[in-house]
Amino acid sequence: TNVAEAEVDYLVKSSVLIMTIVTAITSTVDPASVAKKKLVEPFSICADSSSSGGTNPTTDAHQMSLSADVRMYAEYNVKKKRRLKSVAKRRVELLKVREGEIKSLKV
């Protein structure tokens, strides 16, 4: 077959892209001005935490997988529908030929 004339019924893309953003904040303060202040330990906000408005890569990957399953199921049904239509078309043509033969035998 000629590749340029080939028909593509579906395409499966299996790679999953995950973007991670890390922000580092460093504060410098004069120790004399904060002698009576209570210091707080630094903490990090992960990109997948709800406080940073990010998303969870595991949930996204599951959603993408589910979406791919639904898409493949729909594509399978489209292919099956095409095949059934072609079978029905062939049977209609055979019935027309048979009806023509019956008419010619009656005459």
CNS distance restraints for C-alpha pairs under 8 A (distance, minus, plus):
assign (resid   1 and name CA) (resid   5 and name CA) 7.76 0.50 0.50
assign (resid   1 and name CA) (resid   6 and name CA) 7.29 0.50 0.50
assign (resid   2 and name CA) (resid   6 and name CA) 6.36 0.50 0.50
assign (resid   9 and name CA) (resid  75 and name CA) 7.39 0.50 0.50
assign (resid   9 and name CA) (resid  79 and name CA) 7.57 0.50 0.50
assign (resid  10 and name CA) (resid  72 and name CA) 7.75 0.50 0.50
assign (resid  10 and name CA) (resid  75 and name CA) 6.71 0.50 0.50
assign (resid  12 and name CA) (resid  68 and name CA) 7.77 0.50 0.50
assign (resid  16 and name CA) (resid  61 and name CA) 7.01 0.50 0.50
assign (resid  18 and name CA) (resid  57 and name CA) 6.62 0.50 0.50
assign (resid  20 and name CA) (resid  47 and name CA) 6.28 0.50 0.50
assign (resid  21 and name CA) (resid  47 and name CA) 5.92 0.50 0.50
assign (resid  22 and name CA) (resid  46 and name CA) 7.27 0.50 0.50
assign (resid  22 and name CA) (resid  47 and name CA) 7.01 0.50 0.50
assign (resid  24 and name CA) (resid  44 and name CA) 7.94 0.50 0.50
assign (resid  29 and name CA) (resid  33 and name CA) 7.76 0.50 0.50
assign (resid  29 and name CA) (resid  34 and name CA) 7.80 0.50 0.50
assign (resid  30 and name CA) (resid  34 and name CA) 7.02 0.50 0.50
assign (resid  31 and name CA) (resid  35 and name CA) 6.19 0.50 0.50
assign (resid  34 and name CA) (resid  38 and name CA) 7.93 0.50 0.50
assign (resid  45 and name CA) (resid  49 and name CA) 6.85 0.50 0.50
assign (resid  45 and name CA) (resid  51 and name CA) 7.49 0.50 0.50
assign (resid  45 and name CA) (resid  52 and name CA) 6.67 0.50 0.50
assign (resid  46 and name CA) (resid  52 and name CA) 7.16 0.50 0.50
assign (resid  47 and name CA) (resid  52 and name CA) 6.15 0.50 0.50
assign (resid  47 and name CA) (resid  53 and name CA) 7.53 0.50 0.50
assign (resid  47 and name CA) (resid  54 and name CA) 5.09 0.50 0.50
assign (resid  47 and name CA) (resid  55 and name CA) 7.06 0.50 0.50
assign (resid  48 and name CA) (resid  52 and name CA) 7.32 0.50 0.50
assign (resid  48 and name CA) (resid  53 and name CA) 7.56 0.50 0.50
assign (resid  48 and name CA) (resid  54 and name CA) 4.67 0.50 0.50
assign (resid  48 and name CA) (resid  55 and name CA) 4.69 0.50 0.50
assign (resid  48 and name CA) (resid  56 and name CA) 4.78 0.50 0.50
assign (resid  48 and name CA) (resid  57 and name CA) 7.23 0.50 0.50
assign (resid  49 and name CA) (resid  53 and name CA) 6.81 0.50 0.50
assign (resid  49 and name CA) (resid  54 and name CA) 5.91 0.50 0.50
assign (resid  49 and name CA) (resid  55 and name CA) 6.93 0.50 0.50
assign (resid  49 and name CA) (resid  56 and name CA) 7.37 0.50 0.50
assign (resid  50 and name CA) (resid  54 and name CA) 6.06 0.50 0.50
assign (resid  50 and name CA) (resid  55 and name CA) 7.29 0.50 0.50
assign (resid  55 and name CA) (resid  59 and name CA) 7.84 0.50 0.50
assign (resid  55 and name CA) (resid  60 and name CA) 7.40 0.50 0.50
assign (resid  56 and name CA) (resid  60 and name CA) 6.30 0.50 0.50
assign (resid  57 and name CA) (resid  61 and name CA) 5.99 0.50 0.50
assign (resid  58 and name CA) (resid  62 and name CA) 6.21 0.50 0.50
assign (resid  59 and name CA) (resid  63 and name CA) 6.13 0.50 0.50
assign (resid  60 and name CA) (resid  64 and name CA) 6.09 0.50 0.50
assign (resid  61 and name CA) (resid  65 and name CA) 6.08 0.50 0.50
assign (resid  62 and name CA) (resid  66 and name CA) 6.11 0.50 0.50
assign (resid  63 and name CA) (resid  67 and name CA) 6.01 0.50 0.50
assign (resid  64 and name CA) (resid  68 and name CA) 6.09 0.50 0.50
assign (resid  65 and name CA) (resid  69 and name CA) 6.22 0.50 0.50
assign (resid  66 and name CA) (resid  70 and name CA) 6.25 0.50 0.50
assign (resid  67 and name CA) (resid  71 and name CA) 6.10 0.50 0.50
assign (resid  68 and name CA) (resid  72 and name CA) 6.02 0.50 0.50
assign (resid  69 and name CA) (resid  73 and name CA) 6.11 0.50 0.50
assign (resid  70 and name CA) (resid  74 and name CA) 6.16 0.50 0.50
assign (resid  71 and name CA) (resid  75 and name CA) 6.10 0.50 0.50
assign (resid  72 and name CA) (resid  76 and name CA) 6.03 0.50 0.50
assign (resid  73 and name CA) (resid  77 and name CA) 6.29 0.50 0.50
assign (resid  74 and name CA) (resid  78 and name CA) 6.26 0.50 0.50
assign (resid  75 and name CA) (resid  79 and name CA) 6.25 0.50 0.50
assign (resid  76 and name CA) (resid  80 and name CA) 6.14 0.50 0.50
assign (resid  77 and name CA) (resid  81 and name CA) 6.02 0.50 0.50
assign (resid  78 and name CA) (resid  82 and name CA) 6.26 0.50 0.50
assign (resid  79 and name CA) (resid  83 and name CA) 6.25 0.50 0.50
assign (resid  80 and name CA) (resid  84 and name CA) 6.16 0.50 0.50
assign (resid  81 and name CA) (resid  85 and name CA) 6.11 0.50 0.50
assign (resid  82 and name CA) (resid  86 and name CA) 6.30 0.50 0.50
assign (resid  83 and name CA) (resid  87 and name CA) 6.29 0.50 0.50
assign (resid  84 and name CA) (resid  88 and name CA) 6.09 0.50 0.50
assign (resid  85 and name CA) (resid  89 and name CA) 6.06 0.50 0.50
assign (resid  86 and name CA) (resid  90 and name CA) 6.23 0.50 0.50
assign (resid  87 and name CA) (resid  91 and name CA) 6.28 0.50 0.50
assign (resid  88 and name CA) (resid  92 and name CA) 6.19 0.50 0.50
assign (resid  89 and name CA) (resid  93 and name CA) 6.31 0.50 0.50
assign (resid  90 and name CA) (resid  94 and name CA) 6.25 0.50 0.50
assign (resid  91 and name CA) (resid  95 and name CA) 6.12 0.50 0.50
assign (resid  92 and name CA) (resid  96 and name CA) 6.25 0.50 0.50
assign (resid  93 and name CA) (resid  97 and name CA) 6.34 0.50 0.50
assign (resid  94 and name CA) (resid  98 and name CA) 6.15 0.50 0.50
assign (resid  95 and name CA) (resid  99 and name CA) 6.03 0.50 0.50
assign (resid  96 and name CA) (resid 100 and name CA) 6.15 0.50 0.50
assign (resid  97 and name CA) (resid 101 and name CA) 6.28 0.50 0.50
assign (resid  98 and name CA) (resid 102 and name CA) 6.22 0.50 0.50
assign (resid  99 and name CA) (resid 103 and name CA) 6.19 0.50 0.50
assign (resid 100 and name CA) (resid 104 and name CA) 6.21 0.50 0.50
assign (resid 101 and name CA) (resid 105 and name CA) 6.23 0.50 0.50
assign (resid 102 and name CA) (resid 106 and name CA) 6.29 0.50 0.50
assign (resid 103 and name CA) (resid 107 and name CA) 6.45 0.50 0.50
